[in-house]
């Protein structure tokens, strides 16, 4: 690839900036093996939708796996399917729809997220409340280690690779578990009080048929054309309603808005009882927040300039948030309690 096109590979959704030595596009697993054997420094890239800088190269060869996009060996009886790492989540869902099957883990970036990226980050998403993270839906993976060996890893070894962001091997293929498509309905709850919203969330989390609880603060609600209040999307399984797609699309719209406005989006894991303090802290600073209220993973959106990832304190972006020209550690400490940032 010509160097003038490298720019799009030198950052991800975190807006951290790195340097790519070369960009390679393997079409087969054997191609990946050859690249691994020839290069000492490799940055593995799926869709670049991660929020923690994991796909940002630091003088590395970028290994773009998007052309490994084969879907095969669907077993309708066992409800499993084999996919290569570059398969896009929405493309897989479209394929499975003809068989009335689905992968229930739905990341925010579902329209572009690759399966390999979802595995390497152990992705969660809007239905993590009920269905957990990606690790719960993997039967086995195939990985290439630093010596070019291709190995299949099953249940007892998955934790060595899932969520490790490629540092233990290149994930090239996986066998995923599936579910029959479930009828779902969605409703929108409005509240003026963060405390009241917390009580609603705690009550709804106890219900077995609730699959998703998505939250918008007042700023995000206003941008979505809703009243300037707190809003909660509640997705329930068992029956369909006509507004399900329209209501759930608000989550995509919030995500799109944050990118169009060039916010830096973070993943903040917070205890639900600290939610009102977080809202107060964010409102005082005009920081929009949306996210997965059911699991306590929310996304504060910061105004900041892209910066070299090498200027970030620490070894990666998992414990910092860039703010203007100053990079500060644990900005949410002002809430009164440490709020760790977690992987998507």
N, C-alpha and C positions, 0 to 999 in steps of 0.2 A: 504494500500500500504506500502511496506517495505521502511524504511527510506533511504536506499541506492539509491532509485529512486526519492527521493524528489528534487534532484538538478535541474532537468529540469523544475520544477514548482516554483523555487525560483528566477526566472528572466523572463523577457519578451524581446521583441525586442529592448527595450531601453538599455539593458545590465546592468541595475540597478540590484543589488543583495539583496535578502531578506531572510527570514527564514520561512519555512512552518512547522507548528505544526503537521499537518496531511493532507492527500490528499484523498478526497472522490469523488466517481464517481456515482452520482445518475442516474438511468435509467428511472425514471418516475417523473412527477411533484409532486406526493405524496412523493417520496423519498426526493426531494428538501425541501418540507415543513417540514419533520421530522428533517432533518439536521439543518435547520434554527432554529427550536424550541430548539434543543439540544445544540447549540453552540452560544456563545456570540460574537466571533470574526471570521468573515468569509471574505475570499478574493475570489471573483467570477472570474472564468477564462473561457475564450473562447478558442481561438487559441494561445493566448500569442503574437500576432503580433503587439500590440500597441507600440508606440514609447515614451510614457510618463511615464512608470512605474506604470500604473494603475492596472495591474494584479500582481504586486510584493507583496507577503505577508510580513507582519511585525509581525511575531509570530502568524499568523492566521491559521485557518483551510482553506485549499484551496478547493473550490467547483468547480470541473471540470464538465462543462455542455456538454462536447462533445458527450456524449451518448444520449442526448435528440435530436435526429436527425430525427424525423418524419416529413414528408411532406404530407399534406392532403388537402381535400376540395378545389381543384382547381375549380374556377368558370370562365369558358371561356367567358361567356357573360359579366359578371361584371369585368373581368380581375383582379381577386384577388386570393390569395392562402394563406393557413395557414401553418406555419412552427414552429417547436420548436427551441429553442435558439441555439442548437448545430449544426444545419444544416450548412454545408460549402457553401459559396457563389457559387463556381464553380459547386458543385453538384446540387445546385438549378437551375443554368443556364442550365446544361445538361438536367435536368428533364423537364424544360420549353421549351426547343428547339423542342421537339416533338409536342408541341402545338403552335409553332411559336410565343412564348411569351418570355419576358425577364424582369429582374429587371435592370434598366439602370444605377444605381449607381455602379461603378466599383472601389473598393479600390485597392491600390497597392498590397496588400497581398491577392488578390482575390482567389488564389489557396488554401489558408488555412483559410482565415478569416471566422469566424462564424457569422451567422445572429444576434445572441444575442450581440456579441461584436460590430458589426456594429451599432446596435441600441443604445447600451450603450455609444458609443463614438460619435454618430451622424456622421458616416463616410461619407466622400466625395469621391474624387478620380478623375480619369482621365476625367470623363464626368460631373463633377460638374458645369462646365461653363454653360451647357445647362439644366441639370437636378437637380441641387442643391444637397443637402445632404439627408441622409437616412430619416430624419424626413418628407420629402415631399412624401414619398412612404409607409407610415404606416397608416393603417386604424384603428387598435387597437392593444393593447398589453395586455398580462396577466402577472401580477407580484405577487410575494409573499413578503409581508412586514415582519417586524421583529417579528410580533406576529403570523406568519404562515398563515395569511389570504390570500387567492387567490382572486384577484380582476381583473376585466377587465377595462382597461382605454382607453377611446376614445379621439377624437380630442382635446377637451378642457383641458385634463389632460396630454397629451403626453409630454409636456415640463417639467413636474415634473420628468420624467424618461429618456427621450431620451437625450443622451449627459451627463448624470449624473454619468456614470461609476459605476452603481450599488449601490450607496450610499443611494438611496431612496427605493430600493427594488430589488429583483431578477427577471429579465425578463426571463420568461420561454417559452413564446409562442407569436406569432404575426400574424396578418393578413396583408399582403403586397399588395400594388397596383402594377400592371404590365402594360407593353406596348407590342404591337405587335413588333416583331423583325424588325428593320429598316435596309435597305441596307446601307452600309457605305464604303467609300473609304478613303485612307490615302496617304499623300505625305510628303516628307522631304524637308525642306528649310534649306539651309546653309548660314551662314553669318559670316563675320570676325569682325563685329562691334556690340557691345551690344546696342548702340544707334539705329542702323538700325533695330535690332531685336525688340526693344520696339515699334518702329513705325509700324512694321508688325503686332505685337501682337495686338496693339490698333485698327488697321484697321480690323483685322480678328474677333475680339470680337464683332463687330457690325453686323456680318453676321448671319442670323438666322439658316443657315444650318451647321454651324460649331459646332461640339459637343465636341471637345477636342483639346487643345493646350498644348503639352508636350515639355519641354525644357531640353536640355543637354548642359552643359558647355564644354569647350575645353578638360578638363581632362577626363570627362565621355565619350565624343565623341570618344576620342582616344582609350579608353578601349573597346568600342563597335565596333572597326574596321572602324570607320568613319574618315574623315579628322579632324585634330586638329583645329576645328573651333566651333563656336556656331551652334547648330542645333535645329530646331523646327519641331515637328510632328504636322501635321494638319489633323484632322479627319473631314470628311464632310459627311453629311447624304443625301440620295436621290438616290445614285447609288453605285454599288460595283466596286472595281478594284482588280486585281489579287494580288497586293502587300499589301493589307490591313492587313492581319494577320502577314505577315513578318515584316512590318514596326511597327505595334503596339507592337510586341514582343520585340522591342528594349527597351520599358519601363520596361518590366519584367526583361530584361537582366541587365539594370542599377540597378534595385533593388537587383537582385541576386549578382551582382558584389560587391555592398556596404557591403552586409552581409558576403560574402566570404572573403573580405579583413578586416573584423571585425571593420568596421567603426561604430561609433555611429551616427545614422541618426536623424536629427531634423526636425521639421515642422516649417518653418518660414513663417509668413504672411508678405508680403512686398508690398508697393505701387509700381505699375509698373514703375512709373517715377524715383524710387530710384534703379531700377534694375542695371543700369550701375555701380553705386557706389558699390553695393553689389558684382558685378562681379570683380571689381578691388580689393576690399578688400579680396575676396576669392583667387584670382590668386596670390596675394602677399604672401599668406600663404599656397599655394598648397592644398586648401580645395575644393574637387569636389562638384559640385552642380547639381541637376536635380530636376524636379518637374512639377507642374501644372501651367503653365504660364497663362492660362486663368483666374484662380482665384487668382493668386499671392501667392499660397502656394508652396514653394520650399523646397528642402531637402539638406541642407549643411551636409557634411559627415566629422565627426571629428575623429581623432585618439585619443583614450583614453582607459584607463583600466577600467574594470568593478569595481564598488564600491558599498558599502552598501547604500541602498536608504535612510537610516536614517542619512547619512552624508551629504545629499543634503541640501542646504539652503532652507528655506521656507517649505511649507507643501507638495509640490509635485514637479514633474519635469517640470512643465509647463512654468517655467520662467528661467531655467538654462540650461547650457550645460557643461558637464564634459569635461575637456581638460587636458590630461595628469593626473598628480596626484592632480591638482588644480581644484576646482569647482568654476566657475566664473558666476556671475549673468549678464545676458544680454550681451553676448560677441559681439553681432552685434551693440552695441552702437557706436563702432568705425566707423560705416558707416556714422554716423552723425545724426542719428535719431533713436529713439526707435523702434525696430522691434520685436513685441511680438511673442512668440511662441504659436502656436495654436494646438488644438487637431486634430488628423487625421480625 
